[in-house]
Every structure is written in C-alpha cells, then in structure tokens.
Amino acid sequence: MQRIVTLLVLTALAAPAGADMEADARPVVETARADTLATNLGRYMLQGRWNELLDEVLYTMAPKGAWDEKHSAWPAARAALAMAIRRESIPRLGADAGRLIHESVSEHYSSLSPDERAQTIAFYQSPGGRAWLDLRQKAVAEAGYGMPYAIEGAPRAEYQRATMAAKKIVRHLPVDQTQAVYDFTNSHLGQQLIGTENNVIADVALNILRSDLDAILIEHGDAITRTVRAEVPEMPAPSSKMHLGTVTMERDRTLQVVVEYHDLYRMAGTYRFTYRRGDVHWAEIAAAAPGIAPGETRFLYRDALGHLSDTP
C-alpha cells in the first residue's frame, strides 16, 4: 500500500515539474530559436541515414538484380521517393517528433541557472548576438537543405547566398559588437551552450528524426510505393520473391553464398556459407543458378515456397 501511495505522489508531481521546466526554459528557448536550430541540426546529421534509407526502400519496390543506380528510372524514382517521404514528414514536427525535440531542448536549457539564462537572452537580443544567431541558423538550414522535415521554398543557391550575406554582416559588425560576440561565444557559458547544442541536443534530434523516418515508412510505406510507381512507371515490376544475397562460384566449383540481413530498411549484416561440391545443398544451390561458371557471381532469390533461383 505504501508503494502505491508513493507512486501516486510521484505521478502527481511529474506534471508540475515538467511544467516548471517548460516555464523556466521558454524565454531563452524562444529567444535562441532553439527548437528550429535543434531540428535543423538533426536534419543535417540525418544525411547519411537518409541516403541509405532511400536506396533500401527502392530495393523493396524492385529487388537488387532488377535495378540499381545505373538503371534509367532510378534517379527519377529516388527523387519521387524522397519527396513523398518529405511530404509525410512535415506534419510530424507538429506531433510526436517535434514534441520530443522540444522537450529535449527545454530540458537542457532549463538546466542553466537563472543568471545564465538571463545572460543568454541578453546576448541573443543584442545587435551582435542577433547577427551571430542569424548566421548560425542560416548556416545550419543550408547544411540540412533537401533533408526531410522541411520542404524548402527556394533553390539551394538562395540559401547559400543568404548564409554568405549573414556571414558578411557578422564580419563587418562594429568593433564593440564584434568584441561582445567574441566574449560571449568564448566564455564558459557560451562554450557550454554551443557544445550542448552541437553535440547532445543534435544527437538527440538525430535519433528522434531517424526513428521517426522508420515510423513513416511502417505507417505509410504502401501508399508511398504507390505514389512513386505512379510517378515513375518505367520502374521495374515488383517481385514476389525475396532477395537473399549472392552466390559466387570459385575455381574449384565451391559455392560461396552471402545472405544479407536487413532490419527496418537498414543493412544489418551478412551471413556467409560455403558449399563444396558434394556437400549437402551444393546441387540445390547450383541448380538455382543454372550455368554459373567459376569466377561468376549472381543474385539469389527465394520464392514463397522456399525455392531458390537467380531471377527476381
């Protein structure tokens, strides 16, 4: 009974504590435009996963061996897929993805003391601080150009020009404002803020957006596939078979089979199997790739009945 009462008390205290954190952080978060910065930092850091994801999803629409980046329809399909996912991502910043980023930002800014929050607000409201913050926001937005969770309304060249213009303003600040920017950004507080934003908050935002991209495809993958196929009818036909990996015949006719393991649109690893002539399953695998010659590698597929073949 005592444990239940304790849990009820802690539950009752959780909401006010969160509300206090939000109230403490809100003025500095809004002045620093910290939610926007965190989101764009996450988008910038998402680039590696984004490129991997696009390729992995395209291979679910038509398997490896049926096409790759050299196929004539690949660039158009990749562009259509990217835009379809980006369109789905926008509303999610107003839902769980955006909420989780905001909560992380608020948590870290609320950890500043009242005096540190006041110093930060004063800096960002000063002429030099506004110019420096504007440059930082524009540079990060440009770095994340083309990533999900935004659809830019202007060409990348305009974002680059805006960043260069903001950089020019910072470089030509009056001496006193230049000194103020230097003093704050090189102070213990300034270094702490920049380090937290560039590392801790950016990593959290990356993880949130990366997980949310998987969720988008789990929830809307079929609809996205239909959209891409409608826009790019030249794509290869879908296959009912599962792509397993590759089979390679060595000079002594030994078969090396590499099976790919994928987890949520991600290459998670490979398993390698060796079958020497006369081994169990050698004949079965050789029959799946009729006419395979020493030194040759072919893709390997499995149908719903478990039969292997080298055709998608």
C-alpha positions as CSV (number, residue, x, y, z in Angstrom):
1,M,0.0,0.0,0.0
2,Q,2.9,2.3,0.9
3,R,4.4,1.7,-2.5
4,I,1.2,2.6,-4.3
5,V,0.8,5.8,-2.4
6,T,4.4,6.7,-3.2
7,L,3.9,6.1,-6.9
8,L,0.7,8.2,-6.9
9,V,2.6,11.1,-5.3
10,L,5.4,10.9,-7.8
11,T,2.9,10.8,-10.6
12,A,1.2,13.8,-9.3
13,L,4.5,15.7,-9.0
14,A,5.7,14.8,-12.5
15,A,3.4,17.1,-14.5
16,P,4.1,20.3,-12.4
17,A,7.9,19.5,-12.6
18,G,7.6,19.3,-16.3
19,A,5.6,22.5,-16.4
20,D,8.2,24.3,-14.3
21,M,10.9,23.1,-16.6
22,E,9.0,24.4,-19.6
23,A,8.3,27.7,-17.9
24,D,11.9,28.2,-16.9
25,A,13.2,27.4,-20.4
26,R,10.6,29.1,-22.6
27,P,12.1,32.6,-22.7
28,V,15.6,31.5,-23.6
29,V,14.4,28.8,-26.0
30,E,12.2,31.3,-27.9
31,T,14.9,34.0,-27.9
32,A,17.5,31.5,-29.2
33,R,15.1,29.9,-31.7
34,A,16.5,26.7,-30.1
35,D,13.8,24.3,-31.4
36,T,14.5,25.4,-35.0
37,L,18.2,25.1,-34.5
38,A,17.9,21.6,-33.0
39,T,15.6,20.4,-35.8
40,N,17.9,21.6,-38.5
41,L,21.0,20.2,-36.7
42,G,19.2,16.8,-36.6
43,R,18.2,17.2,-40.3
44,Y,21.8,17.9,-41.2
45,M,23.1,14.9,-39.3
46,L,20.5,12.7,-40.9
47,Q,22.1,12.8,-44.3
48,G,23.9,9.5,-44.1
49,R,20.9,7.6,-42.9
50,W,18.7,9.4,-45.4
51,N,20.7,8.3,-48.4
52,E,20.9,4.7,-47.1
53,L,17.1,4.7,-46.5
54,L,16.3,5.9,-50.0
55,D,18.3,3.1,-51.5
56,E,16.9,0.5,-49.2
57,V,13.3,1.5,-49.8
58,L,13.9,1.4,-53.6
59,Y,15.1,-2.1,-53.3
60,T,11.9,-3.1,-51.6
61,M,10.0,-1.8,-54.6
62,A,12.1,-3.8,-57.0
63,P,14.9,-6.1,-55.7
64,K,18.6,-5.9,-56.3
65,G,19.5,-7.5,-59.6
66,A,16.4,-6.0,-61.2
67,W,17.9,-2.5,-61.0
68,D,20.4,-0.2,-59.3
69,E,21.6,3.4,-59.5
70,K,22.6,2.8,-63.2
71,H,19.0,2.0,-64.2
72,S,17.4,4.7,-66.3
73,A,14.4,5.0,-63.9
74,W,16.5,5.0,-60.7
75,P,17.2,8.8,-60.4
76,A,13.5,9.8,-61.0
77,A,12.2,7.1,-58.6
78,R,14.7,8.2,-56.0
79,A,13.6,11.8,-56.3
80,A,9.9,10.9,-56.2
81,L,10.5,8.7,-53.1
82,A,12.4,11.5,-51.4
83,M,9.7,14.0,-52.0
84,A,6.9,11.5,-50.9
85,I,8.7,10.9,-47.6
86,R,9.4,14.5,-47.0
87,R,5.7,15.4,-47.5
88,E,4.8,12.8,-44.9
89,S,7.4,14.1,-42.5
90,I,6.3,17.8,-42.3
91,P,3.2,17.3,-40.1
92,R,5.1,15.2,-37.7
93,L,7.1,18.2,-36.4
94,G,3.7,19.3,-35.0
95,A,3.2,15.9,-33.4
96,D,5.5,13.5,-31.5
97,A,8.7,14.2,-33.4
98,G,8.6,17.9,-32.8
99,R,7.3,17.5,-29.2
100,L,10.2,15.2,-28.3
101,I,12.8,17.6,-29.8
102,H,11.2,20.5,-27.9
103,E,11.2,18.6,-24.6
104,S,14.9,17.8,-25.1
105,V,15.7,21.4,-25.9
106,S,13.7,22.6,-22.9
107,E,15.3,20.1,-20.5
108,H,18.8,21.2,-21.4
109,Y,18.1,25.0,-21.4
110,S,16.3,24.7,-18.1
111,S,19.4,23.3,-16.6
112,L,21.0,26.7,-16.9
113,S,20.8,28.9,-13.8
114,P,18.5,31.9,-13.8
115,D,21.5,34.2,-14.2
116,E,22.9,32.1,-17.1
117,R,19.5,32.1,-18.9
118,A,19.4,35.9,-18.4
119,Q,22.9,36.3,-19.9
120,T,22.0,34.2,-22.8
121,I,18.8,36.1,-23.5
122,A,20.7,39.4,-23.2
123,F,23.3,38.2,-25.7
124,Y,20.8,37.0,-28.3
125,Q,18.8,40.2,-28.0
126,S,21.9,42.4,-28.5
127,P,22.7,43.6,-32.1
128,G,25.8,41.4,-32.3
129,G,24.1,38.4,-30.8
130,R,21.2,38.7,-33.2
131,A,23.6,38.8,-36.2
132,W,25.6,35.8,-34.9
133,L,22.4,33.8,-34.2
134,D,21.0,34.6,-37.6
135,L,24.2,33.4,-39.3
136,R,24.2,30.2,-37.3
137,Q,20.5,29.5,-38.1
138,K,21.0,30.2,-41.8
139,A,24.2,28.1,-42.0
140,V,22.6,25.1,-40.3
141,A,19.4,25.4,-42.5
142,E,21.7,25.5,-45.6
143,A,23.6,22.4,-44.4
144,G,20.4,20.5,-44.0
145,Y,18.9,21.5,-47.3
146,G,17.0,18.8,-49.1
147,M,16.5,16.6,-45.9
148,P,13.1,15.5,-44.5
149,Y,11.1,17.6,-42.1
150,A,11.2,20.6,-44.3
151,I,10.5,21.4,-48.0
152,E,12.4,24.5,-48.9
153,G,10.6,27.1,-50.9
154,A,13.8,28.4,-52.7
155,P,16.7,26.8,-54.6
156,R,19.8,25.9,-52.6
157,A,21.7,28.7,-54.2
158,E,19.5,31.2,-52.4
159,Y,20.2,29.5,-49.1
160,Q,23.9,29.7,-49.8
161,R,23.6,33.4,-50.7
162,A,21.6,34.1,-47.5
163,T,24.3,32.4,-45.4
164,M,27.1,34.4,-47.2
165,A,25.1,37.6,-46.6
166,A,24.7,36.8,-42.9
167,K,28.4,36.0,-42.6
168,K,29.3,39.3,-44.2
169,I,27.2,41.1,-41.6
170,V,28.9,39.3,-38.7
171,R,32.4,40.1,-40.2
172,H,31.6,43.8,-40.5
173,L,30.0,44.4,-37.1
174,P,31.2,47.5,-35.2
175,V,34.2,46.8,-33.0
176,D,32.2,46.8,-29.8
177,Q,29.7,44.3,-31.1
178,T,32.4,42.1,-32.5
179,Q,34.0,42.1,-29.1
180,A,30.7,41.2,-27.4
181,V,30.2,38.3,-29.7
182,Y,33.7,37.1,-29.1
183,D,33.4,37.5,-25.4
184,F,30.2,35.5,-25.1
185,T,30.9,32.7,-27.6
186,N,34.3,32.1,-25.9
187,S,33.1,32.4,-22.4
188,H,32.4,29.2,-20.3
189,L,28.6,29.8,-20.7
190,G,28.9,30.3,-24.5
191,Q,31.1,27.3,-25.0
192,Q,28.8,25.2,-22.8
193,L,25.7,26.3,-24.9
194,I,27.4,25.7,-28.2
195,G,28.8,22.3,-27.1
196,T,25.4,21.2,-25.8
197,E,23.6,22.3,-29.0
198,N,26.1,20.8,-31.4
199,N,26.6,17.5,-29.6
200,V,24.0,16.5,-27.0
201,I,20.9,18.2,-28.5
202,A,21.9,17.5,-32.1
203,D,22.4,13.8,-31.3
204,V,19.0,13.6,-29.6
205,A,17.3,15.3,-32.5
206,L,19.1,12.9,-34.9
207,N,17.9,9.9,-33.0
208,I,14.3,11.2,-32.9
209,L,14.2,12.0,-36.6
210,R,15.9,8.8,-37.6
211,S,13.4,6.7,-35.6
212,D,10.5,8.8,-37.0
213,L,11.6,8.1,-40.6
214,D,11.3,4.4,-39.9
215,A,7.8,5.0,-38.4
216,I,6.8,7.0,-41.5
217,L,7.6,4.0,-43.7
218,I,6.0,1.5,-41.4
219,E,2.8,3.6,-41.4
220,H,2.7,4.9,-44.9
221,G,5.1,2.6,-46.9
222,D,2.5,1.1,-49.1
223,A,1.0,4.4,-50.1
224,I,4.4,5.9,-50.7
225,T,5.2,2.9,-53.0
226,R,2.0,3.5,-55.0
227,T,2.9,7.2,-55.3
228,V,6.4,6.5,-56.6
229,R,5.2,3.9,-59.1
230,A,2.5,6.2,-60.4
231,E,5.1,9.0,-60.9
232,V,7.7,6.7,-62.4
233,P,6.0,3.9,-64.4
234,E,9.4,3.0,-66.0
235,M,10.4,1.3,-62.8
236,P,11.0,-2.5,-62.9
237,A,8.0,-4.6,-62.0
238,P,7.7,-5.6,-58.3
239,S,8.7,-9.2,-57.4
240,S,7.0,-11.7,-55.2
241,K,10.4,-13.2,-54.4
242,M,12.7,-12.2,-51.6
243,H,16.2,-11.1,-52.4
244,L,18.6,-13.2,-50.3
245,G,22.0,-12.1,-51.4
246,T,24.6,-13.5,-53.8
247,V,26.2,-16.8,-54.9
248,T,29.7,-17.0,-56.2
249,M,31.4,-20.0,-57.8
250,E,35.1,-20.4,-57.1
251,R,37.6,-22.1,-59.5
252,D,37.1,-25.5,-57.8
253,R,33.3,-25.0,-58.2
254,T,32.9,-24.3,-54.5
255,L,29.9,-22.1,-54.0
256,Q,30.1,-19.1,-51.7
257,V,26.7,-17.8,-50.6
258,V,26.4,-14.4,-48.9
259,V,22.9,-13.8,-47.3
260,E,22.0,-10.2,-46.5
261,Y,20.2,-9.4,-43.3
262,H,18.1,-6.2,-43.3
263,D,16.4,-4.6,-40.3
264,L,14.0,-1.7,-40.9
265,Y,15.4,-0.5,-44.2
266,R,18.9,-0.9,-42.9
267,M,21.6,-3.4,-43.9
268,A,22.2,-5.0,-40.5
269,G,24.8,-7.6,-41.6
270,T,25.7,-10.6,-43.8
271,Y,26.0,-14.3,-43.3
272,R,28.5,-16.3,-45.3
273,F,28.1,-20.0,-46.2
274,T,30.5,-22.3,-48.1
275,Y,29.3,-25.3,-50.1
276,R,31.9,-27.6,-51.6
277,R,31.0,-29.9,-54.5
278,G,29.4,-32.9,-53.0
279,D,28.2,-31.1,-49.8
280,V,24.6,-31.2,-48.9
281,H,22.7,-28.4,-50.7
282,W,25.5,-27.8,-53.2
283,A,23.4,-29.3,-56.0
284,E,20.3,-27.3,-54.9
285,I,22.2,-24.0,-54.9
286,A,23.9,-24.8,-58.2
287,A,20.6,-25.6,-59.8
288,A,19.3,-22.2,-58.6
289,A,21.9,-20.5,-60.8
290,P,22.0,-22.7,-63.9
291,G,25.1,-22.4,-65.9
292,I,27.0,-20.4,-63.3
293,A,30.7,-20.6,-64.1
294,P,33.9,-20.3,-61.9
295,G,34.5,-16.6,-61.0
296,E,30.9,-15.6,-61.7
297,T,28.6,-14.0,-59.1
298,R,24.8,-13.9,-59.3
299,F,22.0,-12.6,-57.2
300,L,20.0,-15.2,-55.3
301,Y,16.2,-15.1,-54.6
302,R,13.7,-17.2,-52.7
303,D,10.0,-17.5,-53.5
304,A,7.1,-18.0,-51.1
305,L,7.5,-21.8,-51.3
306,G,11.2,-21.6,-50.4
307,H,12.5,-22.4,-53.9
308,L,15.8,-20.7,-54.8
309,S,16.6,-19.0,-58.2
310,D,18.8,-16.3,-59.7
311,T,15.9,-14.4,-61.3
312,P,13.9,-11.7,-59.4
